[in-house]
C-alpha cells in the first residue's frame, strides 16, 4: 500500500484524512527539523510546528508546550503526547 502525503504552499503537512482538526501552524522552526531520522519516523517534513509553543529559543525552536485552551491539537513526538513538555537542546557549531 502506498501512503501519499500532501504539503501546502508553506511547506506544512496537510490533514487529508479529515479526522483531525485543521492544523494552524506557527511561523517557527518545526521540532522535527532538528533531526532527519525524527522526520522520517514521524512521517512529517513540515517546516513549522502544527501547535504553537508557549516559548521558543532565539533560533525559533520550540521550548515549551503546555495547555492554553487555544488549540484543539496536541503536539506529539514519536507517538507520545507532548502536553505539557519542556524541551532542552544541545547544539554544536
HTML snippet that shows the backbone in 3Dmol.js (N, CA, C, O; Angstrom):
<script src="https://3Dmol.org/build/3Dmol-min.js"></script>
<div id="view" style="width:600px;height:400px;position:relative"></div>
<script>
const pdb = `
ATOM      1  N   UNK A   1       0.839  -1.169   0.000  1.00  0.00           N
ATOM      2  CA  UNK A   1       0.000   0.000   0.000  1.00  0.00           C
ATOM      3  C   UNK A   1       0.890   1.240   0.000  1.00  0.00           C
ATOM      4  O   UNK A   1       1.865   1.311   0.748  1.00  0.00           O
ATOM      5  N   UNK A   2       0.560   2.189  -0.818  1.00  0.00           N
ATOM      6  CA  UNK A   2       1.302   3.437  -0.892  1.00  0.00           C
ATOM      7  C   UNK A   2       0.563   4.522  -0.125  1.00  0.00           C
ATOM      8  O   UNK A   2      -0.628   4.747  -0.341  1.00  0.00           O
ATOM      9  N   UNK A   3       1.272   5.188   0.764  1.00  0.00           N
ATOM     10  CA  UNK A   3       0.693   6.311   1.513  1.00  0.00           C
ATOM     11  C   UNK A   3       1.175   7.599   0.865  1.00  0.00           C
ATOM     12  O   UNK A   3       2.375   7.779   0.659  1.00  0.00           O
ATOM     13  N   UNK A   4       0.259   8.485   0.546  1.00  0.00           N
ATOM     14  CA  UNK A   4       0.609   9.759  -0.073  1.00  0.00           C
ATOM     15  C   UNK A   4       0.398  10.874   0.941  1.00  0.00           C
ATOM     16  O   UNK A   4      -0.636  10.932   1.607  1.00  0.00           O
ATOM     17  N   UNK A   5       1.375  11.751   1.053  1.00  0.00           N
ATOM     18  CA  UNK A   5       1.299  12.885   1.965  1.00  0.00           C
ATOM     19  C   UNK A   5       1.260  14.160   1.143  1.00  0.00           C
ATOM     20  O   UNK A   5       1.948  14.272   0.128  1.00  0.00           O
ATOM     21  N   UNK A   6       0.462  15.115   1.576  1.00  0.00           N
ATOM     22  CA  UNK A   6       0.326  16.385   0.871  1.00  0.00           C
ATOM     23  C   UNK A   6       0.803  17.518   1.771  1.00  0.00           C
ATOM     24  O   UNK A   6       0.532  17.545   2.971  1.00  0.00           O
ATOM     25  N   UNK A   7       1.512  18.441   1.160  1.00  0.00           N
ATOM     26  CA  UNK A   7       2.010  19.617   1.863  1.00  0.00           C
ATOM     27  C   UNK A   7       1.429  20.864   1.212  1.00  0.00           C
ATOM     28  O   UNK A   7       1.234  20.906  -0.003  1.00  0.00           O
ATOM     29  N   UNK A   8       1.154  21.881   2.028  1.00  0.00           N
ATOM     30  CA  UNK A   8       0.580  23.110   1.492  1.00  0.00           C
ATOM     31  C   UNK A   8       1.679  24.005   0.925  1.00  0.00           C
ATOM     32  O   UNK A   8       2.852  23.633   0.920  1.00  0.00           O
ATOM     33  N   UNK A   9       1.290  25.184   0.448  1.00  0.00           N
ATOM     34  CA  UNK A   9       2.241  26.084  -0.204  1.00  0.00           C
ATOM     35  C   UNK A   9       3.289  26.647   0.751  1.00  0.00           C
ATOM     36  O   UNK A   9       4.296  27.198   0.306  1.00  0.00           O
ATOM     37  N   UNK A  10       3.064  26.516   2.059  1.00  0.00           N
ATOM     38  CA  UNK A  10       4.053  26.985   3.033  1.00  0.00           C
ATOM     39  C   UNK A  10       4.967  25.864   3.513  1.00  0.00           C
ATOM     40  O   UNK A  10       5.810  26.079   4.385  1.00  0.00           O
ATOM     41  N   UNK A  11       4.803  24.664   2.945  1.00  0.00           N
ATOM     42  CA  UNK A  11       5.683  23.546   3.282  1.00  0.00           C
ATOM     43  C   UNK A  11       5.265  22.748   4.490  1.00  0.00           C
ATOM     44  O   UNK A  11       6.097  22.088   5.114  1.00  0.00           O
ATOM     45  N   UNK A  12       3.969  22.793   4.840  1.00  0.00           N
ATOM     46  CA  UNK A  12       3.487  22.078   6.020  1.00  0.00           C
ATOM     47  C   UNK A  12       2.506  20.974   5.646  1.00  0.00           C
ATOM     48  O   UNK A  12       1.704  21.118   4.723  1.00  0.00           O
ATOM     49  N   UNK A  13       2.588  19.870   6.381  1.00  0.00           N
ATOM     50  CA  UNK A  13       1.758  18.697   6.140  1.00  0.00           C
ATOM     51  C   UNK A  13       0.283  19.041   6.285  1.00  0.00           C
ATOM     52  O   UNK A  13      -0.122  19.705   7.239  1.00  0.00           O
ATOM     53  N   UNK A  14      -0.512  18.582   5.329  1.00  0.00           N
ATOM     54  CA  UNK A  14      -1.955  18.810   5.369  1.00  0.00           C
ATOM     55  C   UNK A  14      -2.648  17.560   5.891  1.00  0.00           C
ATOM     56  O   UNK A  14      -2.198  16.445   5.629  1.00  0.00           O
ATOM     57  N   UNK A  15      -3.738  17.737   6.627  1.00  0.00           N
ATOM     58  CA  UNK A  15      -4.555  16.610   7.084  1.00  0.00           C
ATOM     59  C   UNK A  15      -5.522  16.269   5.966  1.00  0.00           C
ATOM     60  O   UNK A  15      -6.535  16.945   5.786  1.00  0.00           O
ATOM     61  N   UNK A  16      -5.210  15.220   5.215  1.00  0.00           N
ATOM     62  CA  UNK A  16      -6.060  14.841   4.092  1.00  0.00           C
ATOM     63  C   UNK A  16      -7.114  13.829   4.483  1.00  0.00           C
ATOM     64  O   UNK A  16      -8.031  13.562   3.707  1.00  0.00           O
ATOM     65  N   UNK A  17      -7.000  13.261   5.673  1.00  0.00           N
ATOM     66  CA  UNK A  17      -7.960  12.258   6.127  1.00  0.00           C
ATOM     67  C   UNK A  17      -9.212  12.923   6.671  1.00  0.00           C
ATOM     68  O   UNK A  17     -10.315  12.399   6.515  1.00  0.00           O
ATOM     69  N   UNK A  18      -9.049  14.066   7.305  1.00  0.00           N
ATOM     70  CA  UNK A  18     -10.183  14.799   7.829  1.00  0.00           C
ATOM     71  C   UNK A  18     -10.596  14.439   9.238  1.00  0.00           C
ATOM     72  O   UNK A  18     -11.612  14.936   9.723  1.00  0.00           O
ATOM     73  N   UNK A  19      -9.826  13.576   9.919  1.00  0.00           N
ATOM     74  CA  UNK A  19     -10.170  13.186  11.281  1.00  0.00           C
ATOM     75  C   UNK A  19      -9.675  14.189  12.319  1.00  0.00           C
ATOM     76  O   UNK A  19     -10.270  14.322  13.389  1.00  0.00           O
ATOM     77  N   UNK A  20      -8.608  14.880  12.014  1.00  0.00           N
ATOM     78  CA  UNK A  20      -8.024  15.815  12.971  1.00  0.00           C
ATOM     79  C   UNK A  20      -8.486  17.231  12.675  1.00  0.00           C
ATOM     80  O   UNK A  20      -8.777  17.557  11.524  1.00  0.00           O
ATOM     81  N   UNK A  21      -8.557  18.085  13.703  1.00  0.00           N
ATOM     82  CA  UNK A  21      -8.827  19.499  13.431  1.00  0.00           C
ATOM     83  C   UNK A  21      -7.718  20.052  12.545  1.00  0.00           C
ATOM     84  O   UNK A  21      -6.566  19.633  12.658  1.00  0.00           O
ATOM     85  N   UNK A  22      -8.054  20.976  11.677  1.00  0.00           N
ATOM     86  CA  UNK A  22      -7.062  21.552  10.777  1.00  0.00           C
ATOM     87  C   UNK A  22      -5.969  22.224  11.604  1.00  0.00           C
ATOM     88  O   UNK A  22      -6.244  23.001  12.518  1.00  0.00           O
ATOM     89  N   UNK A  23      -4.749  21.911  11.267  1.00  0.00           N
ATOM     90  CA  UNK A  23      -3.609  22.479  11.989  1.00  0.00           C
ATOM     91  C   UNK A  23      -3.450  23.952  11.640  1.00  0.00           C
ATOM     92  O   UNK A  23      -3.605  24.346  10.484  1.00  0.00           O
ATOM     93  N   UNK A  24      -3.144  24.746  12.629  1.00  0.00           N
ATOM     94  CA  UNK A  24      -2.784  26.143  12.427  1.00  0.00           C
ATOM     95  C   UNK A  24      -1.312  26.230  12.797  1.00  0.00           C
ATOM     96  O   UNK A  24      -0.955  26.308  13.973  1.00  0.00           O
ATOM     97  N   UNK A  25      -0.469  26.216  11.783  1.00  0.00           N
ATOM     98  CA  UNK A  25       0.973  26.174  12.005  1.00  0.00           C
ATOM     99  C   UNK A  25       1.499  27.518  12.490  1.00  0.00           C
ATOM    100  O   UNK A  25       1.000  28.574  12.101  1.00  0.00           O
ATOM    101  N   UNK A  26       2.517  27.459  13.348  1.00  0.00           N
ATOM    102  CA  UNK A  26       3.187  28.693  13.743  1.00  0.00           C
ATOM    103  C   UNK A  26       4.172  29.077  12.639  1.00  0.00           C
ATOM    104  O   UNK A  26       4.217  28.421  11.598  1.00  0.00           O
ATOM    105  N   UNK A  27       4.945  30.114  12.849  1.00  0.00           N
ATOM    106  CA  UNK A  27       5.927  30.529  11.841  1.00  0.00           C
ATOM    107  C   UNK A  27       7.357  30.276  12.315  1.00  0.00           C
ATOM    108  O   UNK A  27       8.295  30.941  11.875  1.00  0.00           O
ATOM    109  N   UNK A  28       7.508  29.307  13.217  1.00  0.00           N
ATOM    110  CA  UNK A  28       8.817  28.973  13.791  1.00  0.00           C
ATOM    111  C   UNK A  28       9.326  27.641  13.233  1.00  0.00           C
ATOM    112  O   UNK A  28       8.608  26.949  12.511  1.00  0.00           O
ATOM    113  N   UNK A  29      10.555  27.293  13.569  1.00  0.00           N
ATOM    114  CA  UNK A  29      11.190  26.063  13.088  1.00  0.00           C
ATOM    115  C   UNK A  29      10.549  24.841  13.752  1.00  0.00           C
ATOM    116  O   UNK A  29      10.463  24.770  14.978  1.00  0.00           O
ATOM    117  N   UNK A  30      10.101  23.886  12.943  1.00  0.00           N
ATOM    118  CA  UNK A  30       9.476  22.670  13.469  1.00  0.00           C
ATOM    119  C   UNK A  30      10.484  21.838  14.262  1.00  0.00           C
ATOM    120  O   UNK A  30      11.645  21.704  13.875  1.00  0.00           O
ATOM    121  N   UNK A  31      10.017  21.289  15.370  1.00  0.00           N
ATOM    122  CA  UNK A  31      10.852  20.433  16.221  1.00  0.00           C
ATOM    123  C   UNK A  31      11.494  19.307  15.417  1.00  0.00           C
ATOM    124  O   UNK A  31      12.677  19.018  15.597  1.00  0.00           O
ATOM    125  N   UNK A  32      10.731  18.669  14.535  1.00  0.00           N
ATOM    126  CA  UNK A  32      11.247  17.532  13.765  1.00  0.00           C
ATOM    127  C   UNK A  32      12.405  17.918  12.850  1.00  0.00           C
ATOM    128  O   UNK A  32      13.205  17.058  12.484  1.00  0.00           O
ATOM    129  N   UNK A  33      12.511  19.181  12.477  1.00  0.00           N
ATOM    130  CA  UNK A  33      13.566  19.599  11.550  1.00  0.00           C
ATOM    131  C   UNK A  33      14.958  19.539  12.166  1.00  0.00           C
ATOM    132  O   UNK A  33      15.950  19.726  11.462  1.00  0.00           O
ATOM    133  N   UNK A  34      15.046  19.286  13.458  1.00  0.00           N
ATOM    134  CA  UNK A  34      16.360  19.186  14.096  1.00  0.00           C
ATOM    135  C   UNK A  34      17.011  17.828  13.860  1.00  0.00           C
ATOM    136  O   UNK A  34      18.182  17.640  14.189  1.00  0.00           O
ATOM    137  N   UNK A  35      16.260  16.873  13.291  1.00  0.00           N
ATOM    138  CA  UNK A  35      16.790  15.524  13.119  1.00  0.00           C
ATOM    139  C   UNK A  35      16.076  14.825  11.963  1.00  0.00           C
ATOM    140  O   UNK A  35      14.861  14.639  12.014  1.00  0.00           O
ATOM    141  N   UNK A  36      16.808  14.440  10.931  1.00  0.00           N
ATOM    142  CA  UNK A  36      16.208  13.802   9.753  1.00  0.00           C
ATOM    143  C   UNK A  36      15.571  12.458  10.077  1.00  0.00           C
ATOM    144  O   UNK A  36      14.593  12.068   9.439  1.00  0.00           O
ATOM    145  N   UNK A  37      16.110  11.750  11.057  1.00  0.00           N
ATOM    146  CA  UNK A  37      15.512  10.471  11.466  1.00  0.00           C
ATOM    147  C   UNK A  37      14.141  10.720  12.083  1.00  0.00           C
ATOM    148  O   UNK A  37      13.198   9.978  11.809  1.00  0.00           O
ATOM    149  N   UNK A  38      14.019  11.752  12.910  1.00  0.00           N
ATOM    150  CA  UNK A  38      12.719  12.077  13.511  1.00  0.00           C
ATOM    151  C   UNK A  38      11.702  12.426  12.430  1.00  0.00           C
ATOM    152  O   UNK A  38      10.539  12.033  12.519  1.00  0.00           O
ATOM    153  N   UNK A  39      12.140  13.163  11.408  1.00  0.00           N
ATOM    154  CA  UNK A  39      11.238  13.500  10.308  1.00  0.00           C
ATOM    155  C   UNK A  39      10.744  12.222   9.632  1.00  0.00           C
ATOM    156  O   UNK A  39       9.552  12.076   9.361  1.00  0.00           O
ATOM    157  N   UNK A  40      11.657  11.313   9.365  1.00  0.00           N
ATOM    158  CA  UNK A  40      11.309  10.069   8.684  1.00  0.00           C
ATOM    159  C   UNK A  40      10.374   9.209   9.535  1.00  0.00           C
ATOM    160  O   UNK A  40       9.343   8.750   9.046  1.00  0.00           O
ATOM    161  N   UNK A  41      10.721   8.989  10.791  1.00  0.00           N
ATOM    162  CA  UNK A  41       9.922   8.134  11.676  1.00  0.00           C
ATOM    163  C   UNK A  41       8.524   8.713  11.883  1.00  0.00           C
ATOM    164  O   UNK A  41       7.540   7.974  11.894  1.00  0.00           O
ATOM    165  N   UNK A  42       8.436  10.028  12.045  1.00  0.00           N
ATOM    166  CA  UNK A  42       7.146  10.682  12.251  1.00  0.00           C
ATOM    167  C   UNK A  42       6.404  10.943  10.943  1.00  0.00           C
ATOM    168  O   UNK A  42       5.250  11.370  10.950  1.00  0.00           O
ATOM    169  N   UNK A  43       7.070  10.686   9.833  1.00  0.00           N
ATOM    170  CA  UNK A  43       6.496  10.936   8.508  1.00  0.00           C
ATOM    171  C   UNK A  43       5.971  12.367   8.405  1.00  0.00           C
ATOM    172  O   UNK A  43       4.860  12.615   7.936  1.00  0.00           O
ATOM    173  N   UNK A  44       6.800  13.286   8.855  1.00  0.00           N
ATOM    174  CA  UNK A  44       6.403  14.688   8.863  1.00  0.00           C
ATOM    175  C   UNK A  44       7.625  15.554   8.569  1.00  0.00           C
ATOM    176  O   UNK A  44       8.559  15.628   9.368  1.00  0.00           O
ATOM    177  N   UNK A  45       7.599  16.203   7.416  1.00  0.00           N
ATOM    178  CA  UNK A  45       8.689  17.067   6.987  1.00  0.00           C
ATOM    179  C   UNK A  45       8.256  18.533   6.976  1.00  0.00           C
ATOM    180  O   UNK A  45       8.821  19.345   6.244  1.00  0.00           O
ATOM    181  N   UNK A  46       7.255  18.865   7.785  1.00  0.00           N
ATOM    182  CA  UNK A  46       6.745  20.235   7.842  1.00  0.00           C
ATOM    183  C   UNK A  46       7.844  21.210   8.242  1.00  0.00           C
ATOM    184  O   UNK A  46       8.745  20.878   9.013  1.00  0.00           O
ATOM    185  N   UNK A  47       7.747  22.418   7.701  1.00  0.00           N
ATOM    186  CA  UNK A  47       8.708  23.456   8.043  1.00  0.00           C
ATOM    187  C   UNK A  47       8.403  24.093   9.396  1.00  0.00           C
ATOM    188  O   UNK A  47       9.305  24.583  10.075  1.00  0.00           O
ATOM    189  N   UNK A  48       7.122  24.083   9.784  1.00  0.00           N
ATOM    190  CA  UNK A  48       6.697  24.749  11.012  1.00  0.00           C
ATOM    191  C   UNK A  48       5.981  23.776  11.939  1.00  0.00           C
ATOM    192  O   UNK A  48       5.661  22.655  11.543  1.00  0.00           O
ATOM    193  N   UNK A  49       5.730  24.208  13.177  1.00  0.00           N
ATOM    194  CA  UNK A  49       5.062  23.387  14.193  1.00  0.00           C
ATOM    195  C   UNK A  49       3.548  23.443  14.019  1.00  0.00           C
ATOM    196  O   UNK A  49       2.988  24.513  13.782  1.00  0.00           O
ATOM    197  N   UNK A  50       2.891  22.305  14.135  1.00  0.00           N
ATOM    198  CA  UNK A  50       1.433  22.254  13.980  1.00  0.00           C
ATOM    199  C   UNK A  50       0.707  22.739  15.224  1.00  0.00           C
ATOM    200  O   UNK A  50      -0.508  22.937  15.193  1.00  0.00           O
ATOM    201  N   UNK A  51       1.422  22.929  16.297  1.00  0.00           N
ATOM    202  CA  UNK A  51       0.888  23.501  17.533  1.00  0.00           C
ATOM    203  C   UNK A  51       1.892  24.548  18.003  1.00  0.00           C
ATOM    204  O   UNK A  51       3.083  24.260  18.124  1.00  0.00           O
ATOM    205  N   UNK A  52       1.421  25.746  18.264  1.00  0.00           N
ATOM    206  CA  UNK A  52       2.322  26.801  18.725  1.00  0.00           C
ATOM    207  C   UNK A  52       2.834  26.485  20.125  1.00  0.00           C
ATOM    208  O   UNK A  52       2.086  26.019  20.986  1.00  0.00           O
ATOM    209  N   UNK A  53       4.098  26.740  20.334  1.00  0.00           N
ATOM    210  CA  UNK A  53       4.698  26.556  21.656  1.00  0.00           C
ATOM    211  C   UNK A  53       4.449  27.804  22.501  1.00  0.00           C
ATOM    212  O   UNK A  53       4.120  28.868  21.976  1.00  0.00           O
ATOM    213  N   UNK A  54       4.608  27.662  23.790  1.00  0.00           N
ATOM    214  CA  UNK A  54       4.468  28.792  24.703  1.00  0.00           C
ATOM    215  C   UNK A  54       5.695  29.694  24.605  1.00  0.00           C
ATOM    216  O   UNK A  54       5.592  30.914  24.732  1.00  0.00           O
ATOM    217  N   UNK A  55       6.867  29.076  24.376  1.00  0.00           N
ATOM    218  CA  UNK A  55       8.101  29.849  24.238  1.00  0.00           C
ATOM    219  C   UNK A  55       9.025  29.150  23.244  1.00  0.00           C
ATOM    220  O   UNK A  55       8.885  27.961  22.956  1.00  0.00           O
ATOM    221  N   UNK A  56       9.983  29.942  22.727  1.00  0.00           N
ATOM    222  CA  UNK A  56      10.911  29.467  21.698  1.00  0.00           C
ATOM    223  C   UNK A  56      12.329  29.916  22.040  1.00  0.00           C
ATOM    224  O   UNK A  56      12.530  30.860  22.803  1.00  0.00           O
ATOM    225  N   UNK A  57      13.321  29.213  21.454  1.00  0.00           N
ATOM    226  CA  UNK A  57      14.714  29.637  21.585  1.00  0.00           C
ATOM    227  C   UNK A  57      14.937  30.845  20.678  1.00  0.00           C
ATOM    228  O   UNK A  57      14.059  31.213  19.898  1.00  0.00           O
ATOM    229  N   UNK A  58      16.104  31.452  20.784  1.00  0.00           N
ATOM    230  CA  UNK A  58      16.456  32.574  19.909  1.00  0.00           C
ATOM    231  C   UNK A  58      16.494  32.137  18.444  1.00  0.00           C
ATOM    232  O   UNK A  58      16.318  32.961  17.546  1.00  0.00           O
ATOM    233  N   UNK A  59      16.722  30.839  18.201  1.00  0.00           N
ATOM    234  CA  UNK A  59      16.751  30.295  16.836  1.00  0.00           C
ATOM    235  C   UNK A  59      15.362  29.930  16.325  1.00  0.00           C
ATOM    236  O   UNK A  59      15.218  29.526  15.171  1.00  0.00           O
ATOM    237  N   UNK A  60      14.345  30.065  17.162  1.00  0.00           N
ATOM    238  CA  UNK A  60      12.981  29.767  16.740  1.00  0.00           C
ATOM    239  C   UNK A  60      12.521  28.348  16.987  1.00  0.00           C
ATOM    240  O   UNK A  60      11.477  27.944  16.475  1.00  0.00           O
ATOM    241  N   UNK A  61      13.280  27.574  17.765  1.00  0.00           N
ATOM    242  CA  UNK A  61      12.864  26.206  18.095  1.00  0.00           C
ATOM    243  C   UNK A  61      11.938  26.225  19.309  1.00  0.00           C
ATOM    244  O   UNK A  61      12.138  27.026  20.222  1.00  0.00           O
ATOM    245  N   UNK A  62      10.925  25.353  19.331  1.00  0.00           N
ATOM    246  CA  UNK A  62      10.001  25.341  20.465  1.00  0.00           C
ATOM    247  C   UNK A  62      10.697  24.888  21.746  1.00  0.00           C
ATOM    248  O   UNK A  62      11.514  23.968  21.731  1.00  0.00           O
ATOM    249  N   UNK A  63      10.361  25.549  22.857  1.00  0.00           N
ATOM    250  CA  UNK A  63      10.940  25.211  24.155  1.00  0.00           C
ATOM    251  C   UNK A  63       9.894  24.589  25.063  1.00  0.00           C
ATOM    252  O   UNK A  63      10.174  23.615  25.762  1.00  0.00           O
ATOM    253  N   UNK A  64       8.699  25.143  25.055  1.00  0.00           N
ATOM    254  CA  UNK A  64       7.688  24.666  25.999  1.00  0.00           C
ATOM    255  C   UNK A  64       6.315  24.563  25.338  1.00  0.00           C
ATOM    256  O   UNK A  64       5.849  25.483  24.666  1.00  0.00           O
ATOM    257  N   UNK A  65       5.688  23.407  25.556  1.00  0.00           N
ATOM    258  CA  UNK A  65       4.300  23.189  25.155  1.00  0.00           C
ATOM    259  C   UNK A  65       3.503  22.964  26.428  1.00  0.00           C
ATOM    260  O   UNK A  65       3.888  22.144  27.262  1.00  0.00           O
ATOM    261  N   UNK A  66       2.417  23.668  26.583  1.00  0.00           N
ATOM    262  CA  UNK A  66       1.515  23.404  27.704  1.00  0.00           C
ATOM    263  C   UNK A  66       0.108  23.813  27.285  1.00  0.00           C
ATOM    264  O   UNK A  66      -0.060  24.675  26.422  1.00  0.00           O
ATOM    265  N   UNK A  67      -0.888  23.204  27.886  1.00  0.00           N
ATOM    266  CA  UNK A  67      -2.268  23.529  27.511  1.00  0.00           C
ATOM    267  C   UNK A  67      -2.576  25.008  27.742  1.00  0.00           C
ATOM    268  O   UNK A  67      -2.288  25.560  28.804  1.00  0.00           O
ATOM    269  N   UNK A  68      -3.165  25.632  26.728  1.00  0.00           N
ATOM    270  CA  UNK A  68      -3.548  27.031  26.858  1.00  0.00           C
ATOM    271  C   UNK A  68      -5.034  27.227  26.597  1.00  0.00           C
ATOM    272  O   UNK A  68      -5.560  28.317  26.820  1.00  0.00           O
ATOM    273  N   UNK A  69      -5.717  26.185  26.127  1.00  0.00           N
ATOM    274  CA  UNK A  69      -7.125  26.317  25.794  1.00  0.00           C
ATOM    275  C   UNK A  69      -7.356  26.958  24.444  1.00  0.00           C
ATOM    276  O   UNK A  69      -8.502  27.164  24.044  1.00  0.00           O
ATOM    277  N   UNK A  70      -6.278  27.278  23.729  1.00  0.00           N
ATOM    278  CA  UNK A  70      -6.406  27.943  22.438  1.00  0.00           C
ATOM    279  C   UNK A  70      -6.217  26.998  21.258  1.00  0.00           C
ATOM    280  O   UNK A  70      -6.338  27.421  20.108  1.00  0.00           O
ATOM    281  N   UNK A  71      -5.925  25.744  21.515  1.00  0.00           N
ATOM    282  CA  UNK A  71      -5.684  24.819  20.412  1.00  0.00           C
ATOM    283  C   UNK A  71      -6.356  23.475  20.660  1.00  0.00           C
ATOM    284  O   UNK A  71      -6.255  22.923  21.756  1.00  0.00           O
ATOM    285  N   UNK A  72      -7.046  22.941  19.644  1.00  0.00           N
ATOM    286  CA  UNK A  72      -7.639  21.612  19.791  1.00  0.00           C
ATOM    287  C   UNK A  72      -6.639  20.491  19.522  1.00  0.00           C
ATOM    288  O   UNK A  72      -6.941  19.320  19.748  1.00  0.00           O
ATOM    289  N   UNK A  73      -5.452  20.848  19.039  1.00  0.00           N
ATOM    290  CA  UNK A  73      -4.442  19.849  18.705  1.00  0.00           C
ATOM    291  C   UNK A  73      -3.455  19.689  19.851  1.00  0.00           C
ATOM    292  O   UNK A  73      -3.253  20.599  20.655  1.00  0.00           O
ATOM    293  N   UNK A  74      -2.851  18.519  19.907  1.00  0.00           N
ATOM    294  CA  UNK A  74      -1.840  18.223  20.919  1.00  0.00           C
ATOM    295  C   UNK A  74      -0.567  17.815  20.187  1.00  0.00           C
ATOM    296  O   UNK A  74      -0.622  16.933  19.330  1.00  0.00           O
ATOM    297  N   UNK A  75       0.588  18.430  20.498  1.00  0.00           N
ATOM    298  CA  UNK A  75       1.817  18.033  19.821  1.00  0.00           C
ATOM    299  C   UNK A  75       2.229  16.623  20.223  1.00  0.00           C
ATOM    300  O   UNK A  75       2.066  16.211  21.371  1.00  0.00           O
ATOM    301  N   UNK A  76       2.765  15.897  19.251  1.00  0.00           N
ATOM    302  CA  UNK A  76       3.248  14.539  19.502  1.00  0.00           C
ATOM    303  C   UNK A  76       4.684  14.422  19.036  1.00  0.00           C
ATOM    304  O   UNK A  76       5.133  15.137  18.140  1.00  0.00           O
ATOM    305  N   UNK A  77       5.391  13.502  19.669  1.00  0.00           N
ATOM    306  CA  UNK A  77       6.768  13.226  19.287  1.00  0.00           C
ATOM    307  C   UNK A  77       6.988  11.735  19.403  1.00  0.00           C
ATOM    308  O   UNK A  77       6.901  11.175  20.496  1.00  0.00           O
ATOM    309  N   UNK A  78       7.274  11.083  18.283  1.00  0.00           N
ATOM    310  CA  UNK A  78       7.486   9.640  18.227  1.00  0.00           C
ATOM    311  C   UNK A  78       6.318   8.875  18.856  1.00  0.00           C
ATOM    312  O   UNK A  78       6.518   7.846  19.503  1.00  0.00           O
ATOM    313  N   UNK A  79       5.108   9.382  18.663  1.00  0.00           N
ATOM    314  CA  UNK A  79       3.911   8.717  19.156  1.00  0.00           C
ATOM    315  C   UNK A  79       3.509   9.068  20.572  1.00  0.00           C
ATOM    316  O   UNK A  79       2.488   8.585  21.060  1.00  0.00           O
ATOM    317  N   UNK A  80       4.295   9.904  21.245  1.00  0.00           N
ATOM    318  CA  UNK A  80       3.984  10.304  22.616  1.00  0.00           C
ATOM    319  C   UNK A  80       3.468  11.737  22.638  1.00  0.00           C
ATOM    320  O   UNK A  80       3.976  12.600  21.921  1.00  0.00           O
ATOM    321  N   UNK A  81       2.467  11.982  23.457  1.00  0.00           N
ATOM    322  CA  UNK A  81       1.918  13.321  23.601  1.00  0.00           C
ATOM    323  C   UNK A  81       2.895  14.219  24.350  1.00  0.00           C
ATOM    324  O   UNK A  81       3.482  13.808  25.351  1.00  0.00           O
ATOM    325  N   UNK A  82       3.067  15.443  23.865  1.00  0.00           N
ATOM    326  CA  UNK A  82       3.997  16.396  24.474  1.00  0.00           C
ATOM    327  C   UNK A  82       3.261  17.491  25.245  1.00  0.00           C
ATOM    328  O   UNK A  82       3.653  18.656  25.179  1.00  0.00           O
ATOM    329  N   UNK A  83       2.237  17.149  25.949  1.00  0.00           N
ATOM    330  CA  UNK A  83       1.474  18.161  26.694  1.00  0.00           C
ATOM    331  C   UNK A  83       1.446  17.787  28.140  1.00  0.00           C
ATOM    332  O   UNK A  83       0.882  16.730  28.421  1.00  0.00           O
ATOM    333  N   UNK A  84       1.952  18.473  29.059  1.00  0.00           N
ATOM    334  CA  UNK A  84       2.897  19.574  28.870  1.00  0.00           C
ATOM    335  C   UNK A  84       4.306  19.037  28.647  1.00  0.00           C
ATOM    336  O   UNK A  84       4.597  17.889  28.982  1.00  0.00           O
ATOM    337  N   UNK A  85       5.165  19.851  28.091  1.00  0.00           N
ATOM    338  CA  UNK A  85       6.549  19.429  27.856  1.00  0.00           C
ATOM    339  C   UNK A  85       7.467  20.642  27.840  1.00  0.00           C
ATOM    340  O   UNK A  85       7.088  21.727  27.399  1.00  0.00           O
ATOM    341  N   UNK A  86       8.665  20.436  28.325  1.00  0.00           N
ATOM    342  CA  UNK A  86       9.717  21.449  28.239  1.00  0.00           C
ATOM    343  C   UNK A  86      10.896  20.779  27.550  1.00  0.00           C
ATOM    344  O   UNK A  86      11.332  19.702  27.957  1.00  0.00           O
ATOM    345  N   UNK A  87      11.408  21.419  26.511  1.00  0.00           N
ATOM    346  CA  UNK A  87      12.471  20.844  25.696  1.00  0.00           C
ATOM    347  C   UNK A  87      13.780  21.591  25.921  1.00  0.00           C
ATOM    348  O   UNK A  87      13.795  22.815  26.049  1.00  0.00           O
ATOM    349  N   UNK A  88      14.871  20.844  25.968  1.00  0.00           N
ATOM    350  CA  UNK A  88      16.210  21.417  26.054  1.00  0.00           C
ATOM    351  C   UNK A  88      16.994  20.942  24.844  1.00  0.00           C
ATOM    352  O   UNK A  88      16.848  19.797  24.417  1.00  0.00           O
ATOM    353  N   UNK A  89      17.817  21.808  24.295  1.00  0.00           N
ATOM    354  CA  UNK A  89      18.599  21.482  23.109  1.00  0.00           C
ATOM    355  C   UNK A  89      20.083  21.521  23.434  1.00  0.00           C
ATOM    356  O   UNK A  89      20.543  22.395  24.170  1.00  0.00           O
ATOM    357  N   UNK A  90      20.830  20.574  22.884  1.00  0.00           N
ATOM    358  CA  UNK A  90      22.277  20.568  22.960  1.00  0.00           C
ATOM    359  C   UNK A  90      22.769  20.688  21.528  1.00  0.00           C
ATOM    360  O   UNK A  90      22.628  19.756  20.735  1.00  0.00           O
ATOM    361  N   UNK A  91      23.339  21.818  21.204  1.00  0.00           N
ATOM    362  CA  UNK A  91      23.736  22.085  19.823  1.00  0.00           C
ATOM    363  C   UNK A  91      25.243  22.239  19.730  1.00  0.00           C
ATOM    364  O   UNK A  91      25.894  22.724  20.656  1.00  0.00           O
ATOM    365  N   UNK A  92      25.782  21.820  18.601  1.00  0.00           N
ATOM    366  CA  UNK A  92      27.199  22.036  18.336  1.00  0.00           C
ATOM    367  C   UNK A  92      27.316  22.846  17.060  1.00  0.00           C
ATOM    368  O   UNK A  92      26.489  22.729  16.156  1.00  0.00           O
ATOM    369  N   UNK A  93      28.336  23.657  16.997  1.00  0.00           N
ATOM    370  CA  UNK A  93      28.525  24.533  15.835  1.00  0.00           C
ATOM    371  C   UNK A  93      29.267  23.817  14.749  1.00  0.00           C
ATOM    372  O   UNK A  93      29.521  24.393  13.692  1.00  0.00           O
TER     373      UNK A  93
END
`;
const viewer = $3Dmol.createViewer("view");
viewer.addModel(pdb, "pdb");
viewer.setStyle({}, {cartoon: {color: "spectrum"}});
viewer.zoomTo();
viewer.render();
</script>
